[in-house]
């Protein structure tokens, strides 16, 4: 539906001022939280409930599992301003930085 419209991908807007603390809080695993603090919060929950977090650094898919989307992106791998042409199966990128 959105990609079929032919419109450029917009930037993801920041949450409202009243919701900003929620999305920056590591205990909520908010998308604007510091990744190191999120990891510390995950370890805290693991200790609290008695489970262990698997070590993905030894996984063969670690590179893929470690990828993260930029907080201002709506779609992973597609930057704001790009247009997706579904009919021709092409991604059109702007040539001007404005």
VEXGULO-664539 format. One record per residue: x, y, z of N, C-alpha, C in turn; residue number from 1; chain; residue in one letter. Coordinates in nm, 2 decimals. Example, Ala and Ser with C-alpha at 12.3 -4.5 7.8 and 13.67 -1.06 7.14 Angstrom:
<sites>
<site><n_east>1.32</n_east><n_north>-0.57</n_north><n_up>0.78</n_up><ca_east>1.23</ca_east><ca_north>-0.45</ca_north><ca_up>0.78</ca_up><c_east>1.32</c_east><c_north>-0.33</c_north><c_up>0.78</c_up><n>1</n><chain>A</chain><res>a</res></site>
<site><n_east>1.28</n_east><n_north>-0.22</n_north><n_up>0.71</n_up><ca_east>1.37</ca_east><ca_north>-0.11</ca_north><ca_up>0.71</ca_up><c_east>1.29</c_east><c_north>0.00</c_north><c_up>0.79</c_up><n>2</n><chain>A</chain><res>s</res></site>
</sites>
This chain:
<sites>
<site><n_east>0.08</n_east><n_north>-0.12</n_north><n_up>0.00</n_up><ca_east>0.00</ca_east><ca_north>0.00</ca_north><ca_up>0.00</ca_up><c_east>0.08</c_east><c_north>0.13</c_north><c_up>0.00</c_up><n>1</n><chain>A</chain><res>x</res></site>
<site><n_east>0.17</n_east><n_north>0.15</n_north><n_up>0.10</n_up><ca_east>0.25</ca_east><ca_north>0.28</ca_north><ca_up>0.09</ca_up><c_east>0.34</c_east><c_north>0.28</c_north><c_up>-0.02</c_up><n>2</n><chain>A</chain><res>x</res></site>
<site><n_east>0.42</n_east><n_north>0.17</n_north><n_up>-0.04</n_up><ca_east>0.52</ca_east><ca_north>0.16</ca_north><ca_up>-0.14</ca_up><c_east>0.45</c_east><c_north>0.17</c_north><c_up>-0.28</c_up><n>3</n><chain>A</chain><res>x</res></site>
<site><n_east>0.33</n_east><n_north>0.13</n_north><n_up>-0.29</n_up><ca_east>0.26</ca_east><ca_north>0.13</ca_north><ca_up>-0.42</ca_up><c_east>0.21</c_east><c_north>0.27</c_north><c_up>-0.46</c_up><n>4</n><chain>A</chain><res>x</res></site>
<site><n_east>0.22</n_east><n_north>0.37</n_north><n_up>-0.36</n_up><ca_east>0.17</ca_east><ca_north>0.50</ca_north><ca_up>-0.39</ca_up><c_east>0.26</c_east><c_north>0.58</c_north><c_up>-0.47</c_up><n>5</n><chain>A</chain><res>x</res></site>
<site><n_east>0.39</n_east><n_north>0.55</n_north><n_up>-0.48</n_up><ca_east>0.49</ca_east><ca_north>0.62</ca_north><ca_up>-0.56</ca_up><c_east>0.54</c_east><c_north>0.74</c_north><c_up>-0.49</c_up><n>6</n><chain>A</chain><res>x</res></site>
<site><n_east>0.51</n_east><n_north>0.76</n_north><n_up>-0.36</n_up><ca_east>0.56</ca_east><ca_north>0.88</ca_north><ca_up>-0.29</ca_up><c_east>0.70</c_east><c_north>0.85</c_north><c_up>-0.23</c_up><n>7</n><chain>A</chain><res>x</res></site>
<site><n_east>0.77</n_east><n_north>0.95</n_north><n_up>-0.21</n_up><ca_east>0.90</ca_east><ca_north>0.94</ca_north><ca_up>-0.14</ca_up><c_east>0.89</c_east><c_north>0.90</c_north><c_up>0.00</c_up><n>8</n><chain>A</chain><res>x</res></site>
<site><n_east>0.98</n_east><n_north>0.81</n_north><n_up>0.05</n_up><ca_east>0.97</ca_east><ca_north>0.77</ca_north><ca_up>0.19</ca_up><c_east>1.00</c_east><c_north>0.89</c_north><c_up>0.28</c_up><n>9</n><chain>A</chain><res>x</res></site>
<site><n_east>0.91</n_east><n_north>0.92</n_north><n_up>0.38</n_up><ca_east>0.93</ca_east><ca_north>1.03</ca_north><ca_up>0.47</ca_up><c_east>1.03</c_east><c_north>0.99</c_north><c_up>0.58</c_up><n>10</n><chain>A</chain><res>x</res></site>
<site><n_east>1.08</n_east><n_north>1.10</n_north><n_up>0.65</n_up><ca_east>1.16</ca_east><ca_north>1.07</ca_north><ca_up>0.77</ca_up><c_east>1.06</c_east><c_north>1.03</c_north><c_up>0.88</c_up><n>11</n><chain>A</chain><res>x</res></site>
<site><n_east>1.11</n_east><n_north>0.95</n_north><n_up>0.97</n_up><ca_east>1.03</ca_east><ca_north>0.91</ca_north><ca_up>1.08</ca_up><c_east>1.03</c_east><c_north>1.03</c_north><c_up>1.18</c_up><n>12</n><chain>A</chain><res>x</res></site>
<site><n_east>0.92</n_east><n_north>1.07</n_north><n_up>1.23</n_up><ca_east>0.91</ca_east><ca_north>1.18</ca_north><ca_up>1.32</ca_up><c_east>0.94</c_east><c_north>1.13</c_north><c_up>1.46</c_up><n>13</n><chain>A</chain><res>x</res></site>
<site><n_east>0.99</n_east><n_north>1.23</n_north><n_up>1.54</n_up><ca_east>1.01</ca_east><ca_north>1.19</ca_north><ca_up>1.68</ca_up><c_east>0.88</c_east><c_north>1.19</c_north><c_up>1.76</c_up><n>14</n><chain>A</chain><res>x</res></site>
<site><n_east>0.87</n_east><n_north>1.11</n_north><n_up>1.86</n_up><ca_east>0.75</ca_east><ca_north>1.11</ca_north><ca_up>1.94</ca_up><c_east>0.72</c_east><c_north>1.24</c_north><c_up>2.01</c_up><n>15</n><chain>A</chain><res>x</res></site>
<site><n_east>0.60</n_east><n_north>1.26</n_north><n_up>2.05</n_up><ca_east>0.56</ca_east><ca_north>1.38</ca_north><ca_up>2.12</ca_up><c_east>0.64</c_east><c_north>1.40</c_north><c_up>2.25</c_up><n>16</n><chain>A</chain><res>x</res></site>
<site><n_east>0.64</n_east><n_north>1.52</n_north><n_up>2.30</n_up><ca_east>0.72</ca_east><ca_north>1.55</ca_north><ca_up>2.42</ca_up><c_east>0.68</c_east><c_north>1.47</c_north><c_up>2.54</c_up><n>17</n><chain>A</chain><res>x</res></site>
<site><n_east>0.56</n_east><n_north>1.44</n_north><n_up>2.55</n_up><ca_east>0.51</ca_east><ca_north>1.36</ca_north><ca_up>2.67</ca_up><c_east>0.55</c_east><c_north>1.21</c_north><c_up>2.65</c_up><n>18</n><chain>A</chain><res>x</res></site>
<site><n_east>0.58</n_east><n_north>1.16</n_north><n_up>2.53</n_up><ca_east>0.62</ca_east><ca_north>1.02</ca_north><ca_up>2.51</ca_up><c_east>0.77</c_east><c_north>1.00</c_north><c_up>2.50</c_up><n>19</n><chain>A</chain><res>x</res></site>
<site><n_east>0.84</n_east><n_north>1.11</n_north><n_up>2.49</n_up><ca_east>0.99</ca_east><ca_north>1.10</ca_north><ca_up>2.47</ca_up><c_east>1.06</c_east><c_north>1.02</c_north><c_up>2.59</c_up><n>20</n><chain>A</chain><res>x</res></site>
<site><n_east>1.02</n_east><n_north>1.04</n_north><n_up>2.71</n_up><ca_east>1.09</ca_east><ca_north>0.97</ca_north><ca_up>2.82</ca_up><c_east>1.06</c_east><c_north>0.81</c_north><c_up>2.81</c_up><n>21</n><chain>A</chain><res>x</res></site>
<site><n_east>0.94</n_east><n_north>0.77</n_north><n_up>2.76</n_up><ca_east>0.91</ca_east><ca_north>0.63</ca_north><ca_up>2.74</ca_up><c_east>1.01</c_east><c_north>0.57</c_north><c_up>2.63</c_up><n>22</n><chain>A</chain><res>x</res></site>
<site><n_east>1.02</n_east><n_north>0.64</n_north><n_up>2.52</n_up><ca_east>1.10</ca_east><ca_north>0.58</ca_north><ca_up>2.41</ca_up><c_east>1.25</c_east><c_north>0.59</c_north><c_up>2.43</c_up><n>23</n><chain>A</chain><res>x</res></site>
<site><n_east>1.29</n_east><n_north>0.68</n_north><n_up>2.52</n_up><ca_east>1.44</ca_east><ca_north>0.68</ca_north><ca_up>2.55</ca_up><c_east>1.48</c_east><c_north>0.60</c_north><c_up>2.67</c_up><n>24</n><chain>A</chain><res>x</res></site>
<site><n_east>1.38</n_east><n_north>0.54</n_north><n_up>2.74</n_up><ca_east>1.41</ca_east><ca_north>0.46</ca_north><ca_up>2.86</ca_up><c_east>1.45</c_east><c_north>0.32</c_north><c_up>2.82</c_up><n>25</n><chain>A</chain><res>x</res></site>
<site><n_east>1.57</n_east><n_north>0.28</n_north><n_up>2.87</n_up><ca_east>1.63</ca_east><ca_north>0.15</ca_north><ca_up>2.83</ca_up><c_east>1.55</c_east><c_north>0.03</c_north><c_up>2.89</c_up><n>26</n><chain>A</chain><res>x</res></site>
<site><n_east>1.48</n_east><n_north>0.05</n_north><n_up>3.00</n_up><ca_east>1.40</ca_east><ca_north>-0.05</ca_north><ca_up>3.06</ca_up><c_east>1.28</c_east><c_north>-0.09</c_north><c_up>2.98</c_up><n>27</n><chain>A</chain><res>x</res></site>
<site><n_east>1.23</n_east><n_north>0.01</n_north><n_up>2.89</n_up><ca_east>1.12</ca_east><ca_north>-0.02</ca_north><ca_up>2.80</ca_up><c_east>1.17</c_east><c_north>-0.07</c_north><c_up>2.66</c_up><n>28</n><chain>A</chain><res>x</res></site>
<site><n_east>1.31</n_east><n_north>-0.07</n_north><n_up>2.65</n_up><ca_east>1.37</ca_east><ca_north>-0.10</ca_north><ca_up>2.52</ca_up><c_east>1.32</c_east><c_north>-0.01</c_north><c_up>2.41</c_up><n>29</n><chain>A</chain><res>x</res></site>
<site><n_east>1.31</n_east><n_north>0.12</n_north><n_up>2.45</n_up><ca_east>1.27</ca_east><ca_north>0.21</ca_north><ca_up>2.35</ca_up><c_east>1.36</c_east><c_north>0.23</c_north><c_up>2.23</c_up><n>30</n><chain>A</chain><res>x</res></site>
<site><n_east>1.31</n_east><n_north>0.26</n_north><n_up>2.12</n_up><ca_east>1.39</ca_east><ca_north>0.27</ca_north><ca_up>2.00</ca_up><c_east>1.49</c_east><c_north>0.38</c_north><c_up>2.00</c_up><n>31</n><chain>A</chain><res>x</res></site>
<site><n_east>1.47</n_east><n_north>0.48</n_north><n_up>2.09</n_up><ca_east>1.56</ca_east><ca_north>0.59</ca_north><ca_up>2.10</ca_up><c_east>1.66</c_east><c_north>0.58</c_north><c_up>2.22</c_up><n>32</n><chain>A</chain><res>x</res></site>
<site><n_east>1.65</n_east><n_north>0.46</n_north><n_up>2.29</n_up><ca_east>1.74</ca_east><ca_north>0.44</ca_north><ca_up>2.40</ca_up><c_east>1.88</c_east><c_north>0.40</c_north><c_up>2.36</c_up><n>33</n><chain>A</chain><res>x</res></site>
<site><n_east>1.97</n_east><n_north>0.43</n_north><n_up>2.45</n_up><ca_east>2.11</ca_east><ca_north>0.39</ca_north><ca_up>2.42</ca_up><c_east>2.13</c_east><c_north>0.24</c_north><c_up>2.42</c_up><n>34</n><chain>A</chain><res>x</res></site>
<site><n_east>2.18</n_east><n_north>0.18</n_north><n_up>2.31</n_up><ca_east>2.19</ca_east><ca_north>0.04</ca_north><ca_up>2.30</ca_up><c_east>2.27</c_east><c_north>-0.03</c_north><c_up>2.41</c_up><n>35</n><chain>A</chain><res>x</res></site>
<site><n_east>2.37</n_east><n_north>0.04</n_north><n_up>2.47</n_up><ca_east>2.44</ca_east><ca_north>-0.02</ca_north><ca_up>2.58</ca_up><c_east>2.36</c_east><c_north>-0.03</c_north><c_up>2.70</c_up><n>36</n><chain>A</chain><res>x</res></site>
<site><n_east>2.27</n_east><n_north>0.07</n_north><n_up>2.72</n_up><ca_east>2.18</ca_east><ca_north>0.07</ca_north><ca_up>2.84</ca_up><c_east>2.07</c_east><c_north>-0.03</c_north><c_up>2.82</c_up><n>37</n><chain>A</chain><res>x</res></site>
<site><n_east>2.03</n_east><n_north>-0.05</n_north><n_up>2.70</n_up><ca_east>1.93</ca_east><ca_north>-0.16</ca_north><ca_up>2.67</ca_up><c_east>1.98</c_east><c_north>-0.29</c_north><c_up>2.70</c_up><n>38</n><chain>A</chain><res>x</res></site>
<site><n_east>2.11</n_east><n_north>-0.32</n_north><n_up>2.66</n_up><ca_east>2.17</ca_east><ca_north>-0.45</ca_north><ca_up>2.69</ca_up><c_east>2.18</c_east><c_north>-0.47</c_north><c_up>2.84</c_up><n>39</n><chain>A</chain><res>x</res></site>
<site><n_east>2.22</n_east><n_north>-0.36</n_north><n_up>2.92</n_up><ca_east>2.23</ca_east><ca_north>-0.37</ca_north><ca_up>3.06</ca_up><c_east>2.09</c_east><c_north>-0.40</c_north><c_up>3.12</c_up><n>40</n><chain>A</chain><res>x</res></site>
<site><n_east>1.99</n_east><n_north>-0.34</n_north><n_up>3.07</n_up><ca_east>1.85</ca_east><ca_north>-0.37</ca_north><ca_up>3.12</ca_up><c_east>1.81</c_east><c_north>-0.51</c_north><c_up>3.09</c_up><n>41</n><chain>A</chain><res>x</res></site>
<site><n_east>1.85</n_east><n_north>-0.57</n_north><n_up>2.97</n_up><ca_east>1.82</ca_east><ca_north>-0.71</ca_north><ca_up>2.94</ca_up><c_east>1.89</c_east><c_north>-0.80</c_north><c_up>3.04</c_up><n>42</n><chain>A</chain><res>x</res></site>
<site><n_east>2.02</n_east><n_north>-0.77</n_north><n_up>3.07</n_up><ca_east>2.09</ca_east><ca_north>-0.85</ca_north><ca_up>3.16</ca_up><c_east>2.02</c_east><c_north>-0.85</c_north><c_up>3.30</c_up><n>43</n><chain>A</chain><res>x</res></site>
<site><n_east>1.98</n_east><n_north>-0.73</n_north><n_up>3.34</n_up><ca_east>1.91</ca_east><ca_north>-0.71</ca_north><ca_up>3.47</ca_up><c_east>1.78</c_east><c_north>-0.80</c_north><c_up>3.48</c_up><n>44</n><chain>A</chain><res>x</res></site>
<site><n_east>1.70</n_east><n_north>-0.80</n_north><n_up>3.37</n_up><ca_east>1.58</ca_east><ca_north>-0.88</ca_north><ca_up>3.37</ca_up><c_east>1.62</c_east><c_north>-1.03</c_north><c_up>3.37</c_up><n>45</n><chain>A</chain><res>x</res></site>
<site><n_east>1.73</n_east><n_north>-1.07</n_north><n_up>3.30</n_up><ca_east>1.77</ca_east><ca_north>-1.21</ca_north><ca_up>3.30</ca_up><c_east>1.81</c_east><c_north>-1.25</c_north><c_up>3.44</c_up><n>46</n><chain>A</chain><res>x</res></site>
<site><n_east>1.88</n_east><n_north>-1.17</n_north><n_up>3.51</n_up><ca_east>1.91</ca_east><ca_north>-1.20</ca_north><ca_up>3.65</ca_up><c_east>1.79</c_east><c_north>-1.21</c_north><c_up>3.74</c_up><n>47</n><chain>A</chain><res>x</res></site>
<site><n_east>1.70</n_east><n_north>-1.11</n_north><n_up>3.72</n_up><ca_east>1.58</ca_east><ca_north>-1.11</ca_north><ca_up>3.80</ca_up><c_east>1.49</c_east><c_north>-1.23</c_north><c_up>3.79</c_up><n>48</n><chain>A</chain><res>x</res></site>
<site><n_east>1.48</n_east><n_north>-1.28</n_north><n_up>3.66</n_up><ca_east>1.39</ca_east><ca_north>-1.39</ca_north><ca_up>3.64</ca_up><c_east>1.46</c_east><c_north>-1.52</c_north><c_up>3.62</c_up><n>49</n><chain>A</chain><res>x</res></site>
<site><n_east>1.59</n_east><n_north>-1.52</n_north><n_up>3.63</n_up><ca_east>1.67</ca_east><ca_north>-1.65</ca_north><ca_up>3.63</ca_up><c_east>1.69</c_east><c_north>-1.72</c_north><c_up>3.50</c_up><n>50</n><chain>A</chain><res>x</res></site>
<site><n_east>1.70</n_east><n_north>-1.64</n_north><n_up>3.39</n_up><ca_east>1.73</ca_east><ca_north>-1.70</ca_north><ca_up>3.26</ca_up><c_east>1.86</c_east><c_north>-1.64</c_north><c_up>3.21</c_up><n>51</n><chain>A</chain><res>x</res></site>
<site><n_east>1.92</n_east><n_north>-1.71</n_north><n_up>3.11</n_up><ca_east>2.04</ca_east><ca_north>-1.65</ca_north><ca_up>3.05</ca_up><c_east>2.02</c_east><c_north>-1.61</c_north><c_up>2.91</c_up><n>52</n><chain>A</chain><res>x</res></site>
<site><n_east>2.08</n_east><n_north>-1.50</n_north><n_up>2.87</n_up><ca_east>2.07</ca_east><ca_north>-1.45</ca_north><ca_up>2.74</ca_up><c_east>2.17</c_east><c_north>-1.52</c_north><c_up>2.65</c_up><n>53</n><chain>A</chain><res>x</res></site>
<site><n_east>2.13</n_east><n_north>-1.57</n_north><n_up>2.54</n_up><ca_east>2.22</ca_east><ca_north>-1.65</ca_north><ca_up>2.45</ca_up><c_east>2.33</c_east><c_north>-1.56</c_north><c_up>2.39</c_up><n>54</n><chain>A</chain><res>x</res></site>
<site><n_east>2.45</n_east><n_north>-1.61</n_north><n_up>2.37</n_up><ca_east>2.56</ca_east><ca_north>-1.54</ca_north><ca_up>2.32</ca_up><c_east>2.55</c_east><c_north>-1.55</c_north><c_up>2.16</c_up><n>55</n><chain>A</chain><res>x</res></site>
<site><n_east>2.51</n_east><n_north>-1.44</n_north><n_up>2.10</n_up><ca_east>2.49</ca_east><ca_north>-1.45</ca_north><ca_up>1.95</ca_up><c_east>2.62</c_east><c_north>-1.41</c_north><c_up>1.88</c_up><n>56</n><chain>A</chain><res>x</res></site>
<site><n_east>2.72</n_east><n_north>-1.37</n_north><n_up>1.95</n_up><ca_east>2.85</ca_east><ca_north>-1.34</ca_north><ca_up>1.89</ca_up><c_east>2.92</c_east><c_north>-1.46</c_north><c_up>1.82</c_up><n>57</n><chain>A</chain><res>x</res></site>
<site><n_east>2.88</n_east><n_north>-1.58</n_north><n_up>1.87</n_up><ca_east>2.94</ca_east><ca_north>-1.70</ca_north><ca_up>1.81</ca_up><c_east>2.85</c_east><c_north>-1.76</c_north><c_up>1.70</c_up><n>58</n><chain>A</chain><res>x</res></site>
<site><n_east>2.73</n_east><n_north>-1.70</n_north><n_up>1.68</n_up><ca_east>2.64</ca_east><ca_north>-1.75</ca_north><ca_up>1.58</ca_up><c_east>2.69</c_east><c_north>-1.71</c_north><c_up>1.44</c_up><n>59</n><chain>A</chain><res>x</res></site>
<site><n_east>2.67</n_east><n_north>-1.80</n_north><n_up>1.34</n_up><ca_east>2.71</ca_east><ca_north>-1.78</ca_north><ca_up>1.21</ca_up><c_east>2.63</c_east><c_north>-1.66</c_north><c_up>1.15</c_up><n>60</n><chain>A</chain><res>x</res></site>
<site><n_east>2.51</n_east><n_north>-1.63</n_north><n_up>1.20</n_up><ca_east>2.43</ca_east><ca_north>-1.52</ca_north><ca_up>1.15</ca_up><c_east>2.45</c_east><c_north>-1.39</c_north><c_up>1.23</c_up><n>61</n><chain>A</chain><res>x</res></site>
<site><n_east>2.56</n_east><n_north>-1.38</n_north><n_up>1.30</n_up><ca_east>2.58</ca_east><ca_north>-1.27</ca_north><ca_up>1.39</ca_up><c_east>2.58</c_east><c_north>-1.13</c_north><c_up>1.32</c_up><n>62</n><chain>A</chain><res>x</res></site>
<site><n_east>2.64</n_east><n_north>-1.13</n_north><n_up>1.20</n_up><ca_east>2.64</ca_east><ca_north>-1.00</ca_north><ca_up>1.13</ca_up><c_east>2.50</c_east><c_north>-0.95</c_north><c_up>1.09</c_up><n>63</n><chain>A</chain><res>x</res></site>
<site><n_east>2.41</n_east><n_north>-1.05</n_north><n_up>1.06</n_up><ca_east>2.28</ca_east><ca_north>-1.01</ca_north><ca_up>1.02</ca_up><c_east>2.20</c_east><c_north>-0.98</c_north><c_up>1.15</c_up><n>64</n><chain>A</chain><res>x</res></site>
<site><n_east>2.22</n_east><n_north>-1.05</n_north><n_up>1.26</n_up><ca_east>2.15</ca_east><ca_north>-1.03</ca_north><ca_up>1.38</ca_up><c_east>2.19</c_east><c_north>-0.90</c_north><c_up>1.45</c_up><n>65</n><chain>A</chain><res>x</res></site>
<site><n_east>2.31</n_east><n_north>-0.85</n_north><n_up>1.42</n_up><ca_east>2.36</ca_east><ca_north>-0.73</ca_north><ca_up>1.49</ca_up><c_east>2.32</c_east><c_north>-0.60</c_north><c_up>1.41</c_up><n>66</n><chain>A</chain><res>x</res></site>
<site><n_east>2.26</n_east><n_north>-0.61</n_north><n_up>1.29</n_up><ca_east>2.22</ca_east><ca_north>-0.50</ca_north><ca_up>1.22</ca_up><c_east>2.11</c_east><c_north>-0.42</c_north><c_up>1.29</c_up><n>67</n><chain>A</chain><res>x</res></site>
<site><n_east>2.11</n_east><n_north>-0.29</n_north><n_up>1.29</n_up><ca_east>2.01</ca_east><ca_north>-0.21</ca_north><ca_up>1.35</ca_up><c_east>1.96</c_east><c_north>-0.10</c_north><c_up>1.25</c_up><n>68</n><chain>A</chain><res>x</res></site>
<site><n_east>1.84</n_east><n_north>-0.07</n_north><n_up>1.26</n_up><ca_east>1.78</ca_east><ca_north>0.03</ca_north><ca_up>1.18</ca_up><c_east>1.80</c_east><c_north>0.17</c_north><c_up>1.25</c_up><n>69</n><chain>A</chain><res>x</res></site>
<site><n_east>1.83</n_east><n_north>0.27</n_north><n_up>1.17</n_up><ca_east>1.84</ca_east><ca_north>0.41</ca_north><ca_up>1.22</ca_up><c_east>1.71</c_east><c_north>0.45</c_north><c_up>1.28</c_up><n>70</n><chain>A</chain><res>x</res></site>
<site><n_east>1.71</n_east><n_north>0.52</n_north><n_up>1.39</n_up><ca_east>1.58</ca_east><ca_north>0.56</ca_north><ca_up>1.45</ca_up><c_east>1.49</c_east><c_north>0.65</c_north><c_up>1.36</c_up><n>71</n><chain>A</chain><res>x</res></site>
<site><n_east>1.55</n_east><n_north>0.72</n_north><n_up>1.27</n_up><ca_east>1.47</ca_east><ca_north>0.81</ca_north><ca_up>1.18</ca_up><c_east>1.42</c_east><c_north>0.73</c_north><c_up>1.05</c_up><n>72</n><chain>A</chain><res>x</res></site>
<site><n_east>1.46</n_east><n_north>0.61</n_north><n_up>1.04</n_up><ca_east>1.41</ca_east><ca_north>0.53</ca_north><ca_up>0.92</ca_up><c_east>1.28</c_east><c_north>0.47</c_north><c_up>0.95</c_up><n>73</n><chain>A</chain><res>x</res></site>
<site><n_east>1.19</n_east><n_north>0.46</n_north><n_up>0.85</n_up><ca_east>1.06</ca_east><ca_north>0.39</ca_north><ca_up>0.87</ca_up><c_east>1.08</c_east><c_north>0.24</c_north><c_up>0.83</c_up><n>74</n><chain>A</chain><res>x</res></site>
<site><n_east>1.15</n_east><n_north>0.22</n_north><n_up>0.71</n_up><ca_east>1.17</ca_east><ca_north>0.09</ca_north><ca_up>0.66</ca_up><c_east>1.32</c_east><c_north>0.05</c_north><c_up>0.67</c_up><n>75</n><chain>A</chain><res>x</res></site>
<site><n_east>1.35</n_east><n_north>-0.07</n_north><n_up>0.71</n_up><ca_east>1.49</ca_east><ca_north>-0.11</ca_north><ca_up>0.72</ca_up><c_east>1.55</c_east><c_north>-0.12</c_north><c_up>0.59</c_up><n>76</n><chain>A</chain><res>x</res></site>
<site><n_east>1.67</n_east><n_north>-0.05</n_north><n_up>0.57</n_up><ca_east>1.74</ca_east><ca_north>-0.06</ca_north><ca_up>0.44</ca_up><c_east>1.70</c_east><c_north>0.04</c_north><c_up>0.34</c_up><n>77</n><chain>A</chain><res>x</res></site>
<site><n_east>1.59</n_east><n_north>0.12</n_north><n_up>0.37</n_up><ca_east>1.54</ca_east><ca_north>0.22</ca_north><ca_up>0.28</ca_up><c_east>1.55</c_east><c_north>0.36</c_north><c_up>0.35</c_up><n>78</n><chain>A</chain><res>x</res></site>
<site><n_east>1.62</n_east><n_north>0.45</n_north><n_up>0.29</n_up><ca_east>1.64</ca_east><ca_north>0.58</ca_north><ca_up>0.35</ca_up><c_east>1.53</c_east><c_north>0.67</c_north><c_up>0.32</c_up><n>79</n><chain>A</chain><res>x</res></site>
<site><n_east>1.51</n_east><n_north>0.77</n_north><n_up>0.40</n_up><ca_east>1.41</ca_east><ca_north>0.88</ca_north><ca_up>0.37</ca_up><c_east>1.44</c_east><c_north>0.95</c_north><c_up>0.24</c_up><n>80</n><chain>A</chain><res>x</res></site>
<site><n_east>1.34</n_east><n_north>0.98</n_north><n_up>0.16</n_up><ca_east>1.36</ca_east><ca_north>1.04</ca_north><ca_up>0.03</ca_up><c_east>1.37</c_east><c_north>0.95</c_north><c_up>-0.09</c_up><n>81</n><chain>A</chain><res>x</res></site>
<site><n_east>1.39</n_east><n_north>0.82</n_north><n_up>-0.06</n_up><ca_east>1.39</ca_east><ca_north>0.72</ca_north><ca_up>-0.17</ca_up><c_east>1.25</c_east><c_north>0.69</c_north><c_up>-0.22</c_up><n>82</n><chain>A</chain><res>x</res></site>
<site><n_east>1.24</n_east><n_north>0.66</n_north><n_up>-0.34</n_up><ca_east>1.11</ca_east><ca_north>0.61</ca_north><ca_up>-0.40</ca_up><c_east>1.12</c_east><c_north>0.47</c_north><c_up>-0.45</c_up><n>83</n><chain>A</chain><res>x</res></site>
<site><n_east>1.03</n_east><n_north>0.39</n_north><n_up>-0.41</n_up><ca_east>1.03</ca_east><ca_north>0.25</ca_north><ca_up>-0.45</ca_up><c_east>0.93</c_east><c_north>0.23</c_north><c_up>-0.57</c_up><n>84</n><chain>A</chain><res>x</res></site>
<site><n_east>0.98</n_east><n_north>0.19</n_north><n_up>-0.68</n_up><ca_east>0.90</ca_east><ca_north>0.16</ca_north><ca_up>-0.80</ca_up><c_east>0.87</c_east><c_north>0.01</c_north><c_up>-0.80</c_up><n>85</n><chain>A</chain><res>x</res></site>
<site><n_east>0.75</n_east><n_north>-0.02</n_north><n_up>-0.76</n_up><ca_east>0.72</ca_east><ca_north>-0.17</ca_north><ca_up>-0.75</ca_up><c_east>0.70</c_east><c_north>-0.23</c_north><c_up>-0.89</c_up><n>86</n><chain>A</chain><res>x</res></site>
<site><n_east>0.65</n_east><n_north>-0.15</n_north><n_up>-0.99</n_up><ca_east>0.63</ca_east><ca_north>-0.21</ca_north><ca_up>-1.12</ca_up><c_east>0.76</c_east><c_north>-0.25</c_north><c_up>-1.18</c_up><n>87</n><chain>A</chain><res>x</res></site>
<site><n_east>0.86</n_east><n_north>-0.17</n_north><n_up>-1.18</n_up><ca_east>0.99</ca_east><ca_north>-0.20</ca_north><ca_up>-1.24</ca_up><c_east>1.09</c_east><c_north>-0.26</c_north><c_up>-1.14</c_up><n>88</n><chain>A</chain><res>x</res></site>
<site><n_east>1.05</n_east><n_north>-0.28</n_north><n_up>-1.01</n_up><ca_east>1.13</ca_east><ca_north>-0.34</ca_north><ca_up>-0.91</ca_up><c_east>1.26</c_east><c_north>-0.27</c_north><c_up>-0.90</c_up><n>89</n><chain>A</chain><res>x</res></site>
<site><n_east>1.25</n_east><n_north>-0.13</n_north><n_up>-0.88</n_up><ca_east>1.37</ca_east><ca_north>-0.05</ca_north><ca_up>-0.87</ca_up><c_east>1.35</c_east><c_north>0.05</c_north><c_up>-0.75</c_up><n>90</n><chain>A</chain><res>x</res></site>
<site><n_east>1.46</n_east><n_north>0.09</n_north><n_up>-0.70</n_up><ca_east>1.46</ca_east><ca_north>0.19</ca_north><ca_up>-0.59</ca_up><c_east>1.53</c_east><c_north>0.32</c_north><c_up>-0.65</c_up><n>91</n><chain>A</chain><res>x</res></site>
<site><n_east>1.45</n_east><n_north>0.43</n_north><n_up>-0.65</n_up><ca_east>1.50</ca_east><ca_north>0.55</ca_north><ca_up>-0.71</ca_up><c_east>1.55</c_east><c_north>0.64</c_north><c_up>-0.59</c_up><n>92</n><chain>A</chain><res>x</res></site>
<site><n_east>1.68</n_east><n_north>0.68</n_north><n_up>-0.60</n_up><ca_east>1.75</ca_east><ca_north>0.76</ca_north><ca_up>-0.50</ca_up><c_east>1.76</c_east><c_north>0.90</c_north><c_up>-0.55</c_up><n>93</n><chain>A</chain><res>x</res></site>
<site><n_east>1.74</n_east><n_north>1.00</n_north><n_up>-0.46</n_up><ca_east>1.75</ca_east><ca_north>1.14</ca_north><ca_up>-0.50</ca_up><c_east>1.90</c_east><c_north>1.17</c_north><c_up>-0.53</c_up><n>94</n><chain>A</chain><res>x</res></site>
<site><n_east>1.92</n_east><n_north>1.25</n_north><n_up>-0.64</n_up><ca_east>2.06</ca_east><ca_north>1.29</ca_north><ca_up>-0.67</ca_up><c_east>2.10</c_east><c_north>1.42</c_north><c_up>-0.61</c_up><n>95</n><chain>A</chain><res>x</res></site>
<site><n_east>2.00</n_east><n_north>1.50</n_north><n_up>-0.56</n_up><ca_east>2.03</ca_east><ca_north>1.62</ca_north><ca_up>-0.49</ca_up><c_east>2.01</c_east><c_north>1.60</c_north><c_up>-0.34</c_up><n>96</n><chain>A</chain><res>x</res></site>
<site><n_east>2.10</n_east><n_north>1.66</n_north><n_up>-0.26</n_up><ca_east>2.10</ca_east><ca_north>1.64</ca_north><ca_up>-0.12</ca_up><c_east>1.99</c_east><c_north>1.72</c_north><c_up>-0.05</c_up><n>97</n><chain>A</chain><res>x</res></site>
<site><n_east>1.93</n_east><n_north>1.81</n_north><n_up>-0.12</n_up><ca_east>1.83</ca_east><ca_north>1.90</ca_north><ca_up>-0.05</ca_up><c_east>1.70</c_east><c_north>1.82</c_north><c_up>-0.01</c_up><n>98</n><chain>A</chain><res>x</res></site>
</sites>
